[in-house]
């Protein structure tokens, strides 16, 4: 069962994402804090990360950059409630595997993760 790290400051969204992932057979580690997410990435060594862009303690793109500095093969799916082409381009330029918008459908999330996890490291 692959480990997934979820970083999202919205407790409701964090709970919903966790439920979706657990029902999909994943082991979930979660946090609402960007710096803690970076630390957990190092400790947990997840197969993939689901990362919200709108974090209060540290911008999601900064978190993405720090995770990719630690592991250039990190598989990060960016999830945001405020999608824009500029944000999508920036996330992909920093190495995001996928860019999704909230609200997210559980089937789309699981299909996206399956596709991301199938990408060779």
C-alpha positions as a Markdown table, in Angstrom:
| # | Residue | x | y | z |
|---|---|---|---|---|
| 1 | Unk | 0.0 | 0.0 | 0.0 |
| 2 | Unk | 1.6 | 3.3 | -1.1 |
| 3 | Unk | 2.1 | 6.1 | 1.4 |
| 4 | Unk | 0.7 | 9.5 | 0.5 |
| 5 | Unk | 1.5 | 12.7 | 2.2 |
| 6 | Unk | -1.3 | 15.3 | 2.2 |
| 7 | Unk | -0.6 | 19.0 | 2.9 |
| 8 | Unk | -3.7 | 21.2 | 3.1 |
| 9 | Unk | -4.6 | 23.8 | 5.7 |
| 10 | Unk | -8.3 | 23.2 | 5.4 |
| 11 | Unk | -9.3 | 20.6 | 8.0 |
| 12 | Unk | -12.5 | 19.6 | 6.1 |
| 13 | Unk | -10.5 | 19.1 | 2.9 |
| 14 | Unk | -7.8 | 17.3 | 4.7 |
| 15 | Unk | -10.4 | 14.9 | 6.2 |
| 16 | Unk | -12.1 | 14.4 | 2.8 |
| 17 | Unk | -8.8 | 13.7 | 1.0 |
| 18 | Unk | -7.8 | 11.3 | 3.7 |
| 19 | Unk | -11.1 | 9.4 | 3.4 |
| 20 | Unk | -10.8 | 9.2 | -0.4 |
| 21 | Unk | -7.2 | 8.0 | -0.2 |
| 22 | Unk | -7.8 | 5.4 | 2.6 |
| 23 | Unk | -10.8 | 4.0 | 0.7 |
| 24 | Unk | -8.5 | 3.8 | -2.4 |
| 25 | Unk | -6.0 | 1.6 | -0.4 |
| 26 | Unk | -3.4 | 4.2 | 0.5 |
| 27 | Unk | -1.7 | 4.9 | 3.8 |
| 28 | Unk | -2.0 | 8.6 | 4.6 |
| 29 | Unk | 0.1 | 11.0 | 6.5 |
| 30 | Unk | -1.3 | 14.5 | 6.8 |
| 31 | Unk | -0.5 | 18.0 | 8.0 |
| 32 | Unk | -2.0 | 21.5 | 7.7 |
| 33 | Unk | 1.5 | 23.1 | 7.8 |
| 34 | Unk | 4.0 | 23.6 | 4.9 |
| 35 | Unk | 7.2 | 23.4 | 6.9 |
| 36 | Unk | 5.9 | 20.4 | 8.8 |
| 37 | Unk | 5.0 | 18.8 | 5.4 |
| 38 | Unk | 8.6 | 19.2 | 4.2 |
| 39 | Unk | 9.8 | 17.6 | 7.5 |
| 40 | Unk | 7.3 | 14.7 | 7.1 |
| 41 | Unk | 8.3 | 14.2 | 3.5 |
| 42 | Unk | 11.8 | 13.4 | 4.7 |
| 43 | Unk | 10.7 | 11.1 | 7.5 |
| 44 | Unk | 7.8 | 9.3 | 5.8 |
| 45 | Unk | 9.3 | 9.0 | 2.3 |
| 46 | Unk | 5.8 | 8.9 | 0.6 |
| 47 | Unk | 5.2 | 7.6 | -2.9 |
| 48 | Unk | 3.5 | 10.9 | -3.7 |
| 49 | Unk | 2.4 | 14.2 | -2.2 |
| 50 | Unk | -0.9 | 16.0 | -2.5 |
| 51 | Unk | -0.1 | 19.7 | -1.9 |
| 52 | Unk | -2.5 | 22.6 | -1.5 |
| 53 | Unk | -1.1 | 25.9 | -2.9 |
| 54 | Unk | -2.9 | 28.2 | -0.4 |
| 55 | Unk | -1.0 | 27.4 | 2.8 |
| 56 | Unk | -0.8 | 30.2 | 5.4 |
| 57 | Unk | 2.6 | 29.3 | 6.9 |
| 58 | Unk | 4.5 | 28.8 | 3.7 |
| 59 | Unk | 3.3 | 29.2 | 0.1 |
| 60 | Unk | 2.6 | 25.8 | -1.6 |
| 61 | Unk | 5.0 | 26.6 | -4.4 |
| 62 | Unk | 7.7 | 27.1 | -1.8 |
| 63 | Unk | 6.9 | 23.8 | -0.3 |
| 64 | Unk | 7.0 | 22.1 | -3.7 |
| 65 | Unk | 10.4 | 23.7 | -4.4 |
| 66 | Unk | 11.8 | 22.5 | -1.0 |
| 67 | Unk | 10.5 | 19.0 | -1.5 |
| 68 | Unk | 11.9 | 18.8 | -5.0 |
| 69 | Unk | 15.3 | 20.1 | -3.6 |
| 70 | Unk | 15.3 | 17.1 | -1.2 |
| 71 | Unk | 14.1 | 14.6 | -3.9 |
| 72 | Unk | 14.2 | 15.6 | -7.6 |
| 73 | Unk | 12.0 | 12.6 | -8.3 |
| 74 | Unk | 9.3 | 13.5 | -5.8 |
| 75 | Unk | 5.8 | 13.0 | -7.3 |
| 76 | Unk | 3.7 | 16.0 | -6.2 |
| 77 | Unk | 0.1 | 16.6 | -7.2 |
| 78 | Unk | -0.8 | 20.2 | -6.7 |
| 79 | Unk | -4.4 | 20.9 | -5.6 |
| 80 | Unk | -5.9 | 24.4 | -5.4 |
| 81 | Unk | -9.2 | 26.1 | -4.9 |
| 82 | Unk | -7.9 | 29.1 | -6.9 |
| 83 | Unk | -6.8 | 27.6 | -10.2 |
| 84 | Unk | -5.2 | 29.8 | -12.9 |
| 85 | Unk | -3.0 | 29.1 | -15.9 |
| 86 | Unk | -0.2 | 31.1 | -14.3 |
| 87 | Unk | -0.3 | 28.9 | -11.1 |
| 88 | Unk | -0.5 | 25.8 | -13.2 |
| 89 | Unk | 2.5 | 26.8 | -15.3 |
| 90 | Unk | 4.5 | 27.7 | -12.2 |
| 91 | Unk | 3.7 | 24.4 | -10.5 |
| 92 | Unk | 4.7 | 22.4 | -13.5 |
| 93 | Unk | 7.9 | 24.5 | -13.9 |
| 94 | Unk | 8.8 | 23.5 | -10.4 |
| 95 | Unk | 8.2 | 19.9 | -11.1 |
| 96 | Unk | 4.6 | 19.2 | -10.1 |
| 97 | Unk | 3.4 | 16.0 | -11.7 |
| 98 | Unk | -0.2 | 17.1 | -11.9 |
| 99 | Unk | -2.3 | 20.2 | -11.2 |
| 100 | Unk | -5.9 | 19.7 | -10.0 |
| 101 | Unk | -8.7 | 22.1 | -8.9 |
| 102 | Unk | -10.9 | 21.9 | -5.8 |
| 103 | Unk | -13.5 | 20.7 | -5.3 |
| 104 | Unk | -12.0 | 17.4 | -6.3 |
| 105 | Unk | -13.9 | 14.3 | -7.3 |
| 106 | Unk | -12.6 | 11.1 | -5.4 |
| 107 | Unk | -12.5 | 9.1 | -8.7 |
| 108 | Unk | -10.4 | 11.8 | -10.4 |
| 109 | Unk | -8.1 | 12.1 | -7.5 |
| 110 | Unk | -7.5 | 8.3 | -7.3 |
| 111 | Unk | -7.1 | 8.0 | -11.1 |
| 112 | Unk | -4.6 | 10.9 | -11.1 |
| 113 | Unk | -2.6 | 9.3 | -8.3 |
| 114 | Unk | -2.5 | 6.0 | -10.0 |
| 115 | Unk | -1.2 | 7.7 | -13.2 |
| 116 | Unk | 1.4 | 9.7 | -11.2 |
| 117 | Unk | 2.6 | 6.6 | -9.3 |
| 118 | Unk | 3.0 | 4.8 | -12.6 |
| 119 | Unk | 5.5 | 7.4 | -13.8 |
| 120 | Unk | 9.0 | 6.0 | -13.5 |
| 121 | Unk | 11.3 | 7.7 | -11.0 |
